[in-house]
Amino acid sequence: MKFSKLVFLALLLPVAASAQKKGAAKTPMLGKSPVKDVVAAMTIEEKVKLLVGMGFNIEGIPAGMLPPVAPEDKIPEKVAGAAGRLHAIPRLGIPTITVADGPAGVRINPIRHKDSTKTYYATAFPVGTLLASSWDTALVRRVGMAFGHEVKEYGVDVLLGPGMNIQRNPLGGRNFEYFSEDPIISGNMAAAIVKGIQSNGVGTSIKHFVANNAEYNRTALNTFVSERAMREIYLKGFEIAVKKAQPWTVMSSYNLVNGTYTSQNRDLLTTILRNEWGFKGFVMTDWFGGKDAVAQVNAGNDLMMPGTLTQTNAILAAVKSGAISKAQLDADVTHILTVILQTPTFKNYKYSDKPNLAADAMVSRTAAAEGMVLLKNKYNVLPLSGTNVALFGNNGYNLITGGSGSGMVNKAYVISLNKGLQNSGYSVDPLLSDSYGAYLADAKSKMPKPTMLSMFMAPPPIAEMPLTPEILKSRSAASDVAVISIGRIAGEGADRKPDDFNLSRVELDMIDNVSNAFHAAGKKVVVVLNIGGVIETASWRDKVDGILLAWQPGLEGGNAIANVLRGKVNPSGKLAVTFPVKYMDVPNAKDFPGKPLPGTTAPANPMLGAQPSEVTYDDGIFVGYRYFNTFNVKPAFEFGYGMSYTDFGYSKFALSSNKFNGRLTATVLVTNKGKVAGKEVVQLYISAPSKMMQKPESELKGFAKTRLLKPGEAQLLTFIISAADLASFDTSSESWMAEAGDYKIKIGASSTDIKKDGSFNLAKPITVEHVHKALAPSGPINEIVRAQ
């Protein structure tokens, strides 16, 4: 039988169609094929697209304020108010993923398309400084779990936080976001909240990597810092967080370090972060950070955020010319795809837009109370007795939950201290309450209307309401106790000024006048500090009877403060930062935050740049308590300090050996010797020999918080000391070394309130770890030194 050509072709068509289907099936798809196969299947254009975000699509920002993006990227965010997205490549199964701001709560728009019938509010959790003051990593992890749940249920894949830079100076504008002046606290708190957030299957981005300790000209500030200070102080916290928690992403900072932008520094992003620490995720820039996209890619900064058309074109041209190697391009793409695989969006999670905000608010309230620090309690004025409270200070009726800028949270409500006291059963003086309410309403009505860009700046403070002698006399007669609330707010884009560190003349007069009136009537006075950063206290603390440091405690702050004032919660927070007597006692006070370079000017558009400036970290390793304790500068309140409504005894201190052979344990029994249940934070410091290298008087190496101990109850705490805990960074050998000699272990209730101590000997020096020479300054830095 002969087949016609037509019949022959008809028989071939199904075969050809089948072959095409088989060919299509072989196209690698993310999640179904190895990542390397997906990368191999991508075009150069697709790879480059994945390295550059889709732009900053935020409603309300004026045209021309931001760099151009591709026309197809000018679309609204998937989650309104989110900070940005990555490009999708549908043919390979790669979705777009969403990132959002929020170190103290996910920041998205609470109302969309002017439709207020459905809202998207988030929980404002306590700021990082308060969480660190709890010294309780288990608590901070629980906060992270609640936090991450909201991230996931609002359709966000990666949270841009936590912030974890060192609080080098009290005036740092974003100190409220950061944990501490100490890297051990910072690293462990960051690891705890990262673990909590990521337990929900969403990612984090620890930031700002690294030495971004000021907001001053932040996109053009060149930070000169020694290798040792960088390794021991500024990198150490990040190292702990990476090794303990493996955050999905790391955000490189705006600033330069020793002449190179961090996002363009291969030493930092590849040699240290990946090769030495084993980081597995991807690195993204801070928004519009750095100057050279090609240098950023070659450094190992995988993702440019929020992304511009200029970056896309530059990277594409560099790949085609060979300025960016195929291996580097593929490595960056691989890092991003590895994270995308883990995201809720990739897994088609059906987010609800309805997280359990009520439950999360209770987590916020609990954490807030646990991190508050009792600074003074003369004659046991606290817990408050009596029920009639005279509440003074604007802030008592207008609580500050957190800072401004990207750390701000859109929350459904705020519990003021006034409301919190009422909720706790106190009667707040109605005359004062009405007067402050009317005064604040009038002042707010006269303030300029906020704009989209104003979110990055802290609002101007409202002058304190004047208090007449008649008001003070009548209120002191009618009330049982006076509570004065002092507030401070700062945020992204600007550092605080010394005038913000000190109380104003009006605030000092308020403290004087209220204290005089109430003391004359035989009544007590308590000050509540609702602040995000350290302030001056030494000049006025003796005039009042009690001081409670409430920090910026989130949306349930008023209830949390009232619970501590009443005694429902026994305060157990301790300072993770030093409170100096005066600002000039801080070793870097004269040079903070830096100086503009001669002959330079500030750009017309602050969104697109800053004036080139520089700062030298001549305090070296002597940051915070390391300086105050070593150079015998007495602070107002030392690092680690905090009071309780009960007393604790320390006993049965023991070291496992008086000779170090690779590991040592220290144990101490902590007993509640008072009349109410409470928790104690126990701190372990080590003083090391300093014949080979300069050393601080002592350094925090471990901490633990007891469970809630009933009166008479005790808990045995155990600390493990490794060789790494003894080591300092030796620049000459590029290694972490423990010097031979006698070491002293100090167990204390603060960095100066040492309860027990002991010593051990290290017979021979130990090289704990060799590392690469990295981030070295071009010349020596004249650092302060300790007299031998």
ChimeraX attribute file (.defattr): number of C-alpha atoms within 10 A of each C-alpha:
attribute: neighborCount
match mode: 1-to-1
recipient: residues
	/A:1	3
	/A:2	6
	/A:3	8
	/A:4	9
	/A:5	9
	/A:6	9
	/A:7	10
	/A:8	11
	/A:9	11
	/A:10	11
	/A:11	11
	/A:12	12
	/A:13	11
	/A:14	11
	/A:15	11
	/A:16	11
	/A:17	11
	/A:18	12
	/A:19	12
	/A:20	12
	/A:21	11
	/A:22	11
	/A:23	10
	/A:24	10
	/A:25	10
	/A:26	10
	/A:27	14
	/A:28	21
	/A:29	19
	/A:30	24
	/A:31	18
	/A:32	10
	/A:33	13
	/A:34	11
	/A:35	19
	/A:36	15
	/A:37	13
	/A:38	21
	/A:39	22
	/A:40	12
	/A:41	15
	/A:42	17
	/A:43	10
	/A:44	17
	/A:45	13
	/A:46	16
	/A:47	20
	/A:48	24
	/A:49	24
	/A:50	24
	/A:51	26
	/A:52	25
	/A:53	25
	/A:54	27
	/A:55	28
	/A:56	26
	/A:57	21
	/A:58	17
	/A:59	11
	/A:60	9
	/A:61	13
	/A:62	10
	/A:63	8
	/A:64	8
	/A:65	11
	/A:66	16
	/A:67	15
	/A:68	16
	/A:69	20
	/A:70	13
	/A:71	8
	/A:72	7
	/A:73	19
	/A:74	13
	/A:75	12
	/A:76	14
	/A:77	19
	/A:78	14
	/A:79	18
	/A:80	21
	/A:81	20
	/A:82	24
	/A:83	24
	/A:84	25
	/A:85	27
	/A:86	25
	/A:87	21
	/A:88	16
	/A:89	16
	/A:90	11
	/A:91	12
	/A:92	18
	/A:93	15
	/A:94	21
	/A:95	21
	/A:96	19
	/A:97	22
	/A:98	21
	/A:99	23
	/A:100	26
	/A:101	25
	/A:102	28
	/A:103	31
	/A:104	31
	/A:105	31
	/A:106	33
	/A:107	28
	/A:108	25
	/A:109	19
	/A:110	19
	/A:111	16
	/A:112	15
	/A:113	7
	/A:114	8
	/A:115	9
	/A:116	10
	/A:117	7
	/A:118	11
	/A:119	14
	/A:120	19
	/A:121	24
	/A:122	30
	/A:123	30
	/A:124	33
	/A:125	35
	/A:126	32
	/A:127	28
	/A:128	30
	/A:129	29
	/A:130	34
	/A:131	33
	/A:132	25
	/A:133	28
	/A:134	27
	/A:135	28
	/A:136	24
	/A:137	20
	/A:138	15
	/A:139	21
	/A:140	25
	/A:141	21
	/A:142	19
	/A:143	25
	/A:144	27
	/A:145	23
	/A:146	26
	/A:147	31
	/A:148	30
	/A:149	21
	/A:150	27
	/A:151	31
	/A:152	28
	/A:153	19
	/A:154	22
	/A:155	23
	/A:156	27
	/A:157	27
	/A:158	29
	/A:159	31
	/A:160	26
	/A:161	30
	/A:162	30
	/A:163	25
	/A:164	32
	/A:165	31
	/A:166	30
	/A:167	33
	/A:168	29
	/A:169	24
	/A:170	28
	/A:171	26
	/A:172	27
	/A:173	28
	/A:174	30
	/A:175	33
	/A:176	30
	/A:177	32
	/A:178	29
	/A:179	29
	/A:180	31
	/A:181	27
	/A:182	26
	/A:183	25
	/A:184	23
	/A:185	26
	/A:186	28
	/A:187	26
	/A:188	24
	/A:189	33
	/A:190	34
	/A:191	27
	/A:192	24
	/A:193	30
	/A:194	32
	/A:195	24
	/A:196	25
	/A:197	29
	/A:198	24
	/A:199	16
	/A:200	19
	/A:201	17
	/A:202	25
	/A:203	31
	/A:204	26
	/A:205	25
	/A:206	28
	/A:207	24
	/A:208	25
	/A:209	26
	/A:210	24
	/A:211	24
	/A:212	28
	/A:213	27
	/A:214	27
	/A:215	22
	/A:216	26
	/A:217	25
	/A:218	24
	/A:219	27
	/A:220	21
	/A:221	28
	/A:222	26
	/A:223	24
	/A:224	24
	/A:225	26
	/A:226	26
	/A:227	22
	/A:228	21
	/A:229	20
	/A:230	22
	/A:231	21
	/A:232	19
	/A:233	23
	/A:234	27
	/A:235	22
	/A:236	19
	/A:237	25
	/A:238	28
	/A:239	24
	/A:240	21
	/A:241	24
	/A:242	26
	/A:243	14
	/A:244	16
	/A:245	20
	/A:246	23
	/A:247	27
	/A:248	27
	/A:249	26
	/A:250	28
	/A:251	27
	/A:252	28
	/A:253	25
	/A:254	28
	/A:255	32
	/A:256	25
	/A:257	27
	/A:258	21
	/A:259	17
	/A:260	15
	/A:261	24
	/A:262	31
	/A:263	36
	/A:264	25
	/A:265	24
	/A:266	21
	/A:267	19
	/A:268	23
	/A:269	25
	/A:270	19
	/A:271	19
	/A:272	20
	/A:273	22
	/A:274	17
	/A:275	15
	/A:276	13
	/A:277	16
	/A:278	15
	/A:279	22
	/A:280	18
	/A:281	24
	/A:282	26
	/A:283	28
	/A:284	27
	/A:285	26
	/A:286	23
	/A:287	20
	/A:288	20
	/A:289	27
	/A:290	24
	/A:291	16
	/A:292	14
	/A:293	25
	/A:294	20
	/A:295	20
	/A:296	25
	/A:297	25
	/A:298	21
	/A:299	21
	/A:300	27
	/A:301	28
	/A:302	28
	/A:303	28
	/A:304	28
	/A:305	24
	/A:306	23
	/A:307	28
	/A:308	22
	/A:309	18
	/A:310	14
	/A:311	22
	/A:312	23
	/A:313	14
	/A:314	14
	/A:315	25
	/A:316	20
	/A:317	15
	/A:318	16
	/A:319	18
	/A:320	12
	/A:321	10
	/A:322	10
	/A:323	14
	/A:324	18
	/A:325	15
	/A:326	13
	/A:327	9
	/A:328	16
	/A:329	21
	/A:330	18
	/A:331	18
	/A:332	25
	/A:333	25
	/A:334	20
	/A:335	20
	/A:336	23
	/A:337	22
	/A:338	17
	/A:339	20
	/A:340	25
	/A:341	16
	/A:342	16
	/A:343	22
	/A:344	22
	/A:345	21
	/A:346	18
	/A:347	13
	/A:348	9
	/A:349	12
	/A:350	12
	/A:351	16
	/A:352	11
	/A:353	16
	/A:354	13
	/A:355	21
	/A:356	14
	/A:357	18
	/A:358	10
	/A:359	11
	/A:360	21
	/A:361	20
	/A:362	17
	/A:363	23
	/A:364	25
	/A:365	23
	/A:366	21
	/A:367	26
	/A:368	31
	/A:369	31
	/A:370	25
	/A:371	29
	/A:372	29
	/A:373	26
	/A:374	26
	/A:375	22
	/A:376	23
	/A:377	18
	/A:378	14
	/A:379	9
	/A:380	12
	/A:381	18
	/A:382	23
	/A:383	18
	/A:384	20
	/A:385	16
	/A:386	12
	/A:387	17
	/A:388	17
	/A:389	25
	/A:390	26
	/A:391	27
	/A:392	25
	/A:393	24
	/A:394	21
	/A:395	25
	/A:396	26
	/A:397	21
	/A:398	19
	/A:399	26
	/A:400	25
	/A:401	29
	/A:402	30
	/A:403	28
	/A:404	23
	/A:405	21
	/A:406	24
	/A:407	27
	/A:408	26
	/A:409	28
	/A:410	19
	/A:411	22
	/A:412	14
	/A:413	12
	/A:414	19
	/A:415	21
	/A:416	23
	/A:417	28
	/A:418	25
	/A:419	19
	/A:420	23
	/A:421	26
	/A:422	17
	/A:423	15
	/A:424	18
	/A:425	12
	/A:426	19
	/A:427	18
	/A:428	22
	/A:429	18
	/A:430	12
	/A:431	12
	/A:432	18
	/A:433	17
	/A:434	10
	/A:435	11
	/A:436	23
	/A:437	14
	/A:438	11
	/A:439	16
	/A:440	18
	/A:441	10
	/A:442	11
	/A:443	12
	/A:444	11
	/A:445	9
	/A:446	8
	/A:447	11
	/A:448	8
	/A:449	8
	/A:450	9
	/A:451	10
	/A:452	11
	/A:453	12
	/A:454	12
	/A:455	16
	/A:456	19
	/A:457	18
	/A:458	19
	/A:459	15
	/A:460	9
	/A:461	11
	/A:462	13
	/A:463	13
	/A:464	18
	/A:465	17
	/A:466	13
	/A:467	15
	/A:468	9
	/A:469	12
	/A:470	8
	/A:471	15
	/A:472	19
	/A:473	17
	/A:474	11
	/A:475	22
	/A:476	24
	/A:477	16
	/A:478	13
	/A:479	20
	/A:480	21
	/A:481	24
	/A:482	26
	/A:483	26
	/A:484	23
	/A:485	26
	/A:486	21
	/A:487	21
	/A:488	24
	/A:489	24
	/A:490	27
	/A:491	27
	/A:492	24
	/A:493	20
	/A:494	20
	/A:495	22
	/A:496	22
	/A:497	12
	/A:498	16
	/A:499	10
	/A:500	17
	/A:501	18
	/A:502	17
	/A:503	19
	/A:504	13
	/A:505	9
	/A:506	13
	/A:507	18
	/A:508	14
	/A:509	14
	/A:510	20
	/A:511	24
	/A:512	14
	/A:513	17
	/A:514	28
	/A:515	24
	/A:516	19
	/A:517	22
	/A:518	22
	/A:519	18
	/A:520	13
	/A:521	14
	/A:522	12
	/A:523	18
	/A:524	25
	/A:525	23
	/A:526	26
	/A:527	23
	/A:528	24
	/A:529	23
	/A:530	26
	/A:531	26
	/A:532	30
	/A:533	28
	/A:534	24
	/A:535	22
	/A:536	19
	/A:537	18
	/A:538	15
	/A:539	13
	/A:540	12
	/A:541	16
	/A:542	11
	/A:543	16
	/A:544	23
	/A:545	20
	/A:546	24
	/A:547	24
	/A:548	24
	/A:549	23
	/A:550	28
	/A:551	32
	/A:552	30
	/A:553	35
	/A:554	29
	/A:555	30
	/A:556	29
	/A:557	33
	/A:558	31
	/A:559	26
	/A:560	29
	/A:561	29
	/A:562	26
	/A:563	22
	/A:564	25
	/A:565	25
	/A:566	19
	/A:567	16
	/A:568	13
	/A:569	19
	/A:570	25
	/A:571	27
	/A:572	28
	/A:573	32
	/A:574	30
	/A:575	27
	/A:576	28
	/A:577	27
	/A:578	26
	/A:579	26
	/A:580	25
	/A:581	18
	/A:582	17
	/A:583	21
	/A:584	11
	/A:585	16
	/A:586	24
	/A:587	21
	/A:588	20
	/A:589	15
	/A:590	11
	/A:591	13
	/A:592	21
	/A:593	24
	/A:594	18
	/A:595	17
	/A:596	19
	/A:597	13
	/A:598	8
	/A:599	6
	/A:600	11
	/A:601	12
	/A:602	12
	/A:603	12
	/A:604	9
	/A:605	11
	/A:606	13
	/A:607	15
	/A:608	13
	/A:609	18
	/A:610	20
	/A:611	19
	/A:612	20
	/A:613	23
	/A:614	23
	/A:615	18
	/A:616	21
	/A:617	25
	/A:618	19
	/A:619	21
	/A:620	23
	/A:621	24
	/A:622	27
	/A:623	23
	/A:624	27
	/A:625	30
	/A:626	21
	/A:627	22
	/A:628	22
	/A:629	20
	/A:630	16
	/A:631	15
	/A:632	9
	/A:633	14
	/A:634	14
	/A:635	18
	/A:636	17
	/A:637	19
	/A:638	23
	/A:639	27
	/A:640	24
	/A:641	24
	/A:642	25
	/A:643	19
	/A:644	23
	/A:645	21
	/A:646	19
	/A:647	17
	/A:648	21
	/A:649	14
	/A:650	21
	/A:651	15
	/A:652	10
	/A:653	18
	/A:654	16
	/A:655	19
	/A:656	13
	/A:657	14
	/A:658	15
	/A:659	16
	/A:660	19
	/A:661	13
	/A:662	11
	/A:663	14
	/A:664	17
	/A:665	14
	/A:666	20
	/A:667	17
	/A:668	19
	/A:669	16
	/A:670	23
	/A:671	22
	/A:672	23
	/A:673	18
	/A:674	17
	/A:675	12
	/A:676	16
	/A:677	20
	/A:678	23
	/A:679	24
	/A:680	27
	/A:681	23
	/A:682	23
	/A:683	23
	/A:684	24
	/A:685	23
	/A:686	23
	/A:687	18
	/A:688	24
	/A:689	20
	/A:690	16
	/A:691	11
	/A:692	11
	/A:693	14
	/A:694	16
	/A:695	20
	/A:696	23
	/A:697	21
	/A:698	21
	/A:699	22
	/A:700	22
	/A:701	20
	/A:702	18
	/A:703	19
	/A:704	16
	/A:705	18
	/A:706	18
	/A:707	13
	/A:708	16
	/A:709	19
	/A:710	17
	/A:711	17
	/A:712	14
	/A:713	15
	/A:714	20
	/A:715	15
	/A:716	14
	/A:717	16
	/A:718	17
	/A:719	17
	/A:720	14
	/A:721	19
	/A:722	16
	/A:723	19
	/A:724	17
	/A:725	17
	/A:726	22
	/A:727	20
	/A:728	21
	/A:729	23
	/A:730	18
	/A:731	16
	/A:732	7
	/A:733	13
	/A:734	16
	/A:735	19
	/A:736	23
	/A:737	22
	/A:738	23
	/A:739	22
	/A:740	18
	/A:741	15
	/A:742	17
	/A:743	20
	/A:744	15
	/A:745	22
	/A:746	24
	/A:747	26
	/A:748	21
	/A:749	23
	/A:750	23
	/A:751	23
	/A:752	17
	/A:753	15
	/A:754	17
	/A:755	16
	/A:756	17
	/A:757	17
	/A:758	15
	/A:759	15
	/A:760	17
	/A:761	15
	/A:762	20
	/A:763	13
	/A:764	12
	/A:765	12
	/A:766	17
	/A:767	18
	/A:768	18
	/A:769	13
	/A:770	14
	/A:771	16
	/A:772	13
	/A:773	15
	/A:774	16
	/A:775	23
	/A:776	18
	/A:777	15
	/A:778	10
	/A:779	9
	/A:780	10
	/A:781	16
	/A:782	12
	/A:783	16
	/A:784	14
	/A:785	16
	/A:786	14
	/A:787	7
	/A:788	7
